[in-house]
Amino acid sequence: MTINLKNFLQDKPKLSKMGEFQELEPIEGLEISAVSADLYGTGRDDVCLFYFKDGTNFAAVYTNNSICSESIIWNKHIRKSQIKALLVNTKNANTFTGQQGKDAMDLISKTLAKNLTLRESQKKDGTTQVIKPNEILFASTGVIGEKYPSQKIKTNIPNLVEKLREKQNKFVWFKAASSIMTTDTRPKLAFETCRVWNKDIRISAIAKGSGMIAPNMGTMLSFVFTDADIPSVYLKSLLKKAVTNSFNTITVDSDTSTNDMVAIFATGKVKTGKFYNVLDPKLKDFENALQRVLLNLAKQIVSDGEGAKKFITVRVINARSINMAKNISFSIANSPLFKTAMAAEDPNWGRIVMGIGKSGEAVSPEKIEIKIGEFKVAEKGRAAENIDEKKIKEYMQWDSIIVEINLKIGQANFECYTCDFTKDYIDINADYRS
C-alpha cells in the first residue's frame, strides 16, 4: 500500500517525514483501506474504510452541537453493540444536506454491505456471511451545507473493499490518518500497550482536527482500535471519561463542530476474563492507557491548530472547585486578545487578568498570582516587582508556553490546552471552500 502524497496539498513548514511519527502496531481483527474518490479534485486519499470481519464491540461519543451530520444521525439509530465496518470521508460534512444527505447514507450503506458480503463469499475457506447496512458506521468531515457526493463515494466502494489490508504496518496507519485530514498539516497517530488479565493489549488510534476545535470536542474525528475483549457498555463509560480528560480540555477557536466523533472499537481477539463492572481493577491499566492515547492525540490537534505557531497550556491552580478552575482556564484560552498576544510574543498579562474576570467566577484579586513560564508577572492585585520583560519575551519565543494562574482560594486544579492566533488562521478559514 503506497502513501498518496497528494494528501499534503501545500508545502507547509509543519510537514514532517513519516519517520517522525509514532509506530502503531497492528490490531488483530481489523482491516484498513484508503483511496481517492476525487472529492477534492486533486487525487488525494479522501475515503477510508475500517472493516471488522468477525464484528467488533464499539462505543462512540458525539458532538453536543444541536445540529449534527447525517452520518451521526445514522450512527445514533444503530442499536447494536457490535458492528462490522466504519466508513469515513473528508471534504464534505453531510450536514444540512436535507433528504439528499439522508438518502446517501442508505445508498452507500447498502452498496458497501453488498460489496463486503461479495468479498466474504469469494474467500477460499468456504465461510459465508452477510454484512447488513445497519452494521456499518459513518463519519464525515468537511464543508457544511454542500450536496453530499454520494455517487463519487459509491463508485469507489469496490476499489475501497478490494484494497482492504489485514496487516497494518506504519504505512497503512499513516495512509489512513492522512486520508481523513481537512485543514490539518499532518496526520495524528498514537499507540499504547497495557495489561488486562495478565494479557498484553494494544491500543492504536488516529485523529484529525485543526480548526473549529472547542470543548465538547471540535471539528475533529478520532478512532481508537484495540484487541481487548471489553463489552460495549464498559467501553462507553471508559471512553466518556477519557474524552472528558483529553479532547474536552482543548480549544483552538471556541467553535464546536456539527461532526465531532470519537469512537473506540474492541475486536476481542485477545481473550480476557470476565469483568464485574467498569470499576474492576483489572480494567485500570487499560483505562490509563486509553487516557494517554486520547490526550496525546488531543495535544497533537492543538499543536496543529490552523495557522498556529505556539502550543499553550493555561493552568489554573488552587481554585474552589474543578468547574471554577475549568471556567477560568477556558475563559483565558478562548480569548482572541490573549491568543494574539501569544502570537506576538507580547507578555501583556493584562489580557490574562481580563480573561479571569470575564469568566464570571468570584475570585479574590488581591490573592491572585500570575506566571508566564517561571516568571511572575502579577501578584497581590498589581504588577509583580522587578518584572524582566526582556527575559519573558525570550521565553515566549519558544513554541510551547505555560501560563499559570494561582487563585489561592481552594485546592482544585485544571489545565487546558490551546494555541495562538496568527494571520494564517484568517487566511486558512477565508479560503476554506476554495
NORKADA-V312630 format. One record per residue. N is the residue number from 1. RES is the residue in three letters. D_FIRST is the distance of its C-alpha to the first C-alpha in whole Angstrom. Layout:
BEGIN
n=N res=RES d_first=D_FIRST
n=N res=RES d_first=D_FIRST
END
This chain:
BEGIN
n=1 res=MET d_first=0
n=2 res=THR d_first=4
n=3 res=ILE d_first=7
n=4 res=ASN d_first=9
n=5 res=LEU d_first=12
n=6 res=LYS d_first=15
n=7 res=ASN d_first=15
n=8 res=PHE d_first=17
n=9 res=LEU d_first=20
n=10 res=GLN d_first=23
n=11 res=ASP d_first=23
n=12 res=LYS d_first=25
n=13 res=PRO d_first=26
n=14 res=LYS d_first=24
n=15 res=LEU d_first=21
n=16 res=SER d_first=20
n=17 res=LYS d_first=17
n=18 res=MET d_first=14
n=19 res=GLY d_first=17
n=20 res=GLU d_first=19
n=21 res=PHE d_first=18
n=22 res=GLN d_first=19
n=23 res=GLU d_first=16
n=24 res=LEU d_first=16
n=25 res=GLU d_first=16
n=26 res=PRO d_first=15
n=27 res=ILE d_first=17
n=28 res=GLU d_first=18
n=29 res=GLY d_first=19
n=30 res=LEU d_first=16
n=31 res=GLU d_first=13
n=32 res=ILE d_first=10
n=33 res=SER d_first=9
n=34 res=ALA d_first=9
n=35 res=VAL d_first=10
n=36 res=SER d_first=13
n=37 res=ALA d_first=17
n=38 res=ASP d_first=18
n=39 res=LEU d_first=20
n=40 res=TYR d_first=21
n=41 res=GLY d_first=21
n=42 res=THR d_first=19
n=43 res=GLY d_first=16
n=44 res=ARG d_first=14
n=45 res=ASP d_first=12
n=46 res=ASP d_first=15
n=47 res=VAL d_first=15
n=48 res=CYS d_first=13
n=49 res=LEU d_first=14
n=50 res=PHE d_first=15
n=51 res=TYR d_first=16
n=52 res=PHE d_first=19
n=53 res=LYS d_first=20
n=54 res=ASP d_first=23
n=55 res=GLY d_first=24
n=56 res=THR d_first=24
n=57 res=ASN d_first=27
n=58 res=PHE d_first=27
n=59 res=ALA d_first=29
n=60 res=ALA d_first=29
n=61 res=VAL d_first=31
n=62 res=TYR d_first=31
n=63 res=THR d_first=33
n=64 res=ASN d_first=37
n=65 res=ASN d_first=37
n=66 res=SER d_first=39
n=67 res=ILE d_first=37
n=68 res=CYS d_first=33
n=69 res=SER d_first=31
n=70 res=GLU d_first=31
n=71 res=SER d_first=27
n=72 res=ILE d_first=29
n=73 res=ILE d_first=32
n=74 res=TRP d_first=30
n=75 res=ASN d_first=29
n=76 res=LYS d_first=33
n=77 res=HIS d_first=34
n=78 res=ILE d_first=32
n=79 res=ARG d_first=34
n=80 res=LYS d_first=32
n=81 res=SER d_first=31
n=82 res=GLN d_first=28
n=83 res=ILE d_first=25
n=84 res=LYS d_first=22
n=85 res=ALA d_first=20
n=86 res=LEU d_first=19
n=87 res=LEU d_first=18
n=88 res=VAL d_first=18
n=89 res=ASN d_first=19
n=90 res=THR d_first=20
n=91 res=LYS d_first=22
n=92 res=ASN d_first=25
n=93 res=ALA d_first=27
n=94 res=ASN d_first=28
n=95 res=THR d_first=32
n=96 res=PHE d_first=35
n=97 res=THR d_first=34
n=98 res=GLY d_first=36
n=99 res=GLN d_first=36
n=100 res=GLN d_first=33
n=101 res=GLY d_first=31
n=102 res=LYS d_first=32
n=103 res=ASP d_first=32
n=104 res=ALA d_first=28
n=105 res=MET d_first=28
n=106 res=ASP d_first=29
n=107 res=LEU d_first=28
n=108 res=ILE d_first=24
n=109 res=SER d_first=25
n=110 res=LYS d_first=26
n=111 res=THR d_first=24
n=112 res=LEU d_first=21
n=113 res=ALA d_first=23
n=114 res=LYS d_first=24
n=115 res=ASN d_first=20
n=116 res=LEU d_first=20
n=117 res=THR d_first=23
n=118 res=LEU d_first=22
n=119 res=ARG d_first=19
n=120 res=GLU d_first=21
n=121 res=SER d_first=24
n=122 res=GLN d_first=22
n=123 res=LYS d_first=21
n=124 res=LYS d_first=23
n=125 res=ASP d_first=25
n=126 res=GLY d_first=27
n=127 res=THR d_first=27
n=128 res=THR d_first=27
n=129 res=GLN d_first=27
n=130 res=VAL d_first=27
n=131 res=ILE d_first=25
n=132 res=LYS d_first=28
n=133 res=PRO d_first=27
n=134 res=ASN d_first=29
n=135 res=GLU d_first=26
n=136 res=ILE d_first=24
n=137 res=LEU d_first=24
n=138 res=PHE d_first=23
n=139 res=ALA d_first=23
n=140 res=SER d_first=23
n=141 res=THR d_first=24
n=142 res=GLY d_first=25
n=143 res=VAL d_first=28
n=144 res=ILE d_first=31
n=145 res=GLY d_first=33
n=146 res=GLU d_first=31
n=147 res=LYS d_first=31
n=148 res=TYR d_first=28
n=149 res=PRO d_first=25
n=150 res=SER d_first=25
n=151 res=GLN d_first=25
n=152 res=LYS d_first=22
n=153 res=ILE d_first=20
n=154 res=LYS d_first=21
n=155 res=THR d_first=20
n=156 res=ASN d_first=17
n=157 res=ILE d_first=17
n=158 res=PRO d_first=16
n=159 res=ASN d_first=13
n=160 res=LEU d_first=12
n=161 res=VAL d_first=13
n=162 res=GLU d_first=12
n=163 res=LYS d_first=8
n=164 res=LEU d_first=10
n=165 res=ARG d_first=8
n=166 res=GLU d_first=11
n=167 res=LYS d_first=11
n=168 res=GLN d_first=10
n=169 res=ASN d_first=10
n=170 res=LYS d_first=11
n=171 res=PHE d_first=7
n=172 res=VAL d_first=7
n=173 res=TRP d_first=10
n=174 res=PHE d_first=11
n=175 res=LYS d_first=8
n=176 res=ALA d_first=11
n=177 res=ALA d_first=14
n=178 res=SER d_first=13
n=179 res=SER d_first=13
n=180 res=ILE d_first=17
n=181 res=MET d_first=18
n=182 res=THR d_first=22
n=183 res=THR d_first=24
n=184 res=ASP d_first=22
n=185 res=THR d_first=21
n=186 res=ARG d_first=19
n=187 res=PRO d_first=17
n=188 res=LYS d_first=19
n=189 res=LEU d_first=18
n=190 res=ALA d_first=20
n=191 res=PHE d_first=21
n=192 res=GLU d_first=24
n=193 res=THR d_first=25
n=194 res=CYS d_first=29
n=195 res=ARG d_first=31
n=196 res=VAL d_first=32
n=197 res=TRP d_first=35
n=198 res=ASN d_first=34
n=199 res=LYS d_first=31
n=200 res=ASP d_first=28
n=201 res=ILE d_first=26
n=202 res=ARG d_first=22
n=203 res=ILE d_first=22
n=204 res=SER d_first=19
n=205 res=ALA d_first=19
n=206 res=ILE d_first=18
n=207 res=ALA d_first=20
n=208 res=LYS d_first=21
n=209 res=GLY d_first=24
n=210 res=SER d_first=26
n=211 res=GLY d_first=29
n=212 res=MET d_first=32
n=213 res=ILE d_first=32
n=214 res=ALA d_first=35
n=215 res=PRO d_first=36
n=216 res=ASN d_first=35
n=217 res=MET d_first=32
n=218 res=GLY d_first=31
n=219 res=THR d_first=28
n=220 res=MET d_first=25
n=221 res=LEU d_first=23
n=222 res=SER d_first=22
n=223 res=PHE d_first=20
n=224 res=VAL d_first=21
n=225 res=PHE d_first=20
n=226 res=THR d_first=22
n=227 res=ASP d_first=23
n=228 res=ALA d_first=26
n=229 res=ASP d_first=29
n=230 res=ILE d_first=31
n=231 res=PRO d_first=32
n=232 res=SER d_first=32
n=233 res=VAL d_first=35
n=234 res=TYR d_first=35
n=235 res=LEU d_first=31
n=236 res=LYS d_first=33
n=237 res=SER d_first=35
n=238 res=LEU d_first=33
n=239 res=LEU d_first=31
n=240 res=LYS d_first=34
n=241 res=LYS d_first=35
n=242 res=ALA d_first=32
n=243 res=VAL d_first=32
n=244 res=THR d_first=35
n=245 res=ASN d_first=35
n=246 res=SER d_first=32
n=247 res=PHE d_first=31
n=248 res=ASN d_first=34
n=249 res=THR d_first=35
n=250 res=ILE d_first=34
n=251 res=THR d_first=35
n=252 res=VAL d_first=34
n=253 res=ASP d_first=36
n=254 res=SER d_first=38
n=255 res=ASP d_first=36
n=256 res=THR d_first=35
n=257 res=SER d_first=32
n=258 res=THR d_first=32
n=259 res=ASN d_first=29
n=260 res=ASP d_first=28
n=261 res=MET d_first=27
n=262 res=VAL d_first=26
n=263 res=ALA d_first=25
n=264 res=ILE d_first=24
n=265 res=PHE d_first=23
n=266 res=ALA d_first=24
n=267 res=THR d_first=23
n=268 res=GLY d_first=26
n=269 res=LYS d_first=24
n=270 res=VAL d_first=26
n=271 res=LYS d_first=30
n=272 res=THR d_first=33
n=273 res=GLY d_first=36
n=274 res=LYS d_first=38
n=275 res=PHE d_first=38
n=276 res=TYR d_first=42
n=277 res=ASN d_first=41
n=278 res=VAL d_first=39
n=279 res=LEU d_first=41
n=280 res=ASP d_first=40
n=281 res=PRO d_first=40
n=282 res=LYS d_first=37
n=283 res=LEU d_first=35
n=284 res=LYS d_first=36
n=285 res=ASP d_first=33
n=286 res=PHE d_first=31
n=287 res=GLU d_first=33
n=288 res=ASN d_first=33
n=289 res=ALA d_first=29
n=290 res=LEU d_first=28
n=291 res=GLN d_first=30
n=292 res=ARG d_first=29
n=293 res=VAL d_first=25
n=294 res=LEU d_first=27
n=295 res=LEU d_first=29
n=296 res=ASN d_first=26
n=297 res=LEU d_first=24
n=298 res=ALA d_first=28
n=299 res=LYS d_first=29
n=300 res=GLN d_first=25
n=301 res=ILE d_first=26
n=302 res=VAL d_first=29
n=303 res=SER d_first=28
n=304 res=ASP d_first=26
n=305 res=GLY d_first=29
n=306 res=GLU d_first=29
n=307 res=GLY d_first=31
n=308 res=ALA d_first=32
n=309 res=LYS d_first=33
n=310 res=LYS d_first=34
n=311 res=PHE d_first=34
n=312 res=ILE d_first=37
n=313 res=THR d_first=38
n=314 res=VAL d_first=41
n=315 res=ARG d_first=43
n=316 res=VAL d_first=46
n=317 res=ILE d_first=48
n=318 res=ASN d_first=52
n=319 res=ALA d_first=52
n=320 res=ARG d_first=54
n=321 res=SER d_first=51
n=322 res=ILE d_first=47
n=323 res=ASN d_first=47
n=324 res=MET d_first=49
n=325 res=ALA d_first=47
n=326 res=LYS d_first=44
n=327 res=ASN d_first=46
n=328 res=ILE d_first=47
n=329 res=SER d_first=44
n=330 res=PHE d_first=42
n=331 res=SER d_first=45
n=332 res=ILE d_first=45
n=333 res=ALA d_first=41
n=334 res=ASN d_first=41
n=335 res=SER d_first=44
n=336 res=PRO d_first=43
n=337 res=LEU d_first=46
n=338 res=PHE d_first=44
n=339 res=LYS d_first=41
n=340 res=THR d_first=42
n=341 res=ALA d_first=45
n=342 res=MET d_first=42
n=343 res=ALA d_first=40
n=344 res=ALA d_first=43
n=345 res=GLU d_first=43
n=346 res=ASP d_first=47
n=347 res=PRO d_first=48
n=348 res=ASN d_first=50
n=349 res=TRP d_first=51
n=350 res=GLY d_first=53
n=351 res=ARG d_first=50
n=352 res=ILE d_first=49
n=353 res=VAL d_first=52
n=354 res=MET d_first=52
n=355 res=GLY d_first=49
n=356 res=ILE d_first=51
n=357 res=GLY d_first=54
n=358 res=LYS d_first=52
n=359 res=SER d_first=50
n=360 res=GLY d_first=53
n=361 res=GLU d_first=54
n=362 res=ALA d_first=57
n=363 res=VAL d_first=57
n=364 res=SER d_first=60
n=365 res=PRO d_first=59
n=366 res=GLU d_first=62
n=367 res=LYS d_first=59
n=368 res=ILE d_first=56
n=369 res=GLU d_first=54
n=370 res=ILE d_first=51
n=371 res=LYS d_first=49
n=372 res=ILE d_first=47
n=373 res=GLY d_first=45
n=374 res=GLU d_first=48
n=375 res=PHE d_first=50
n=376 res=LYS d_first=53
n=377 res=VAL d_first=53
n=378 res=ALA d_first=56
n=379 res=GLU d_first=58
n=380 res=LYS d_first=61
n=381 res=GLY d_first=61
n=382 res=ARG d_first=61
n=383 res=ALA d_first=59
n=384 res=ALA d_first=58
n=385 res=GLU d_first=61
n=386 res=ASN d_first=60
n=387 res=ILE d_first=56
n=388 res=ASP d_first=55
n=389 res=GLU d_first=52
n=390 res=LYS d_first=51
n=391 res=LYS d_first=50
n=392 res=ILE d_first=48
n=393 res=LYS d_first=47
n=394 res=GLU d_first=45
n=395 res=TYR d_first=44
n=396 res=MET d_first=42
n=397 res=GLN d_first=40
n=398 res=TRP d_first=38
n=399 res=ASP d_first=35
n=400 res=SER d_first=36
n=401 res=ILE d_first=39
n=402 res=ILE d_first=41
n=403 res=VAL d_first=44
n=404 res=GLU d_first=46
n=405 res=ILE d_first=49
n=406 res=ASN d_first=51
n=407 res=LEU d_first=54
n=408 res=LYS d_first=56
n=409 res=ILE d_first=57
n=410 res=GLY d_first=55
n=411 res=GLN d_first=52
n=412 res=ALA d_first=49
n=413 res=ASN d_first=46
n=414 res=PHE d_first=43
n=415 res=GLU d_first=40
n=416 res=CYS d_first=38
n=417 res=TYR d_first=35
n=418 res=THR d_first=35
n=419 res=CYS d_first=35
n=420 res=ASP d_first=37
n=421 res=PHE d_first=37
n=422 res=THR d_first=37
n=423 res=LYS d_first=37
n=424 res=ASP d_first=34
n=425 res=TYR d_first=34
n=426 res=ILE d_first=36
n=427 res=ASP d_first=34
n=428 res=ILE d_first=31
n=429 res=ASN d_first=33
n=430 res=ALA d_first=35
n=431 res=ASP d_first=32
n=432 res=TYR d_first=30
n=433 res=ARG d_first=30
n=434 res=SER d_first=29
END
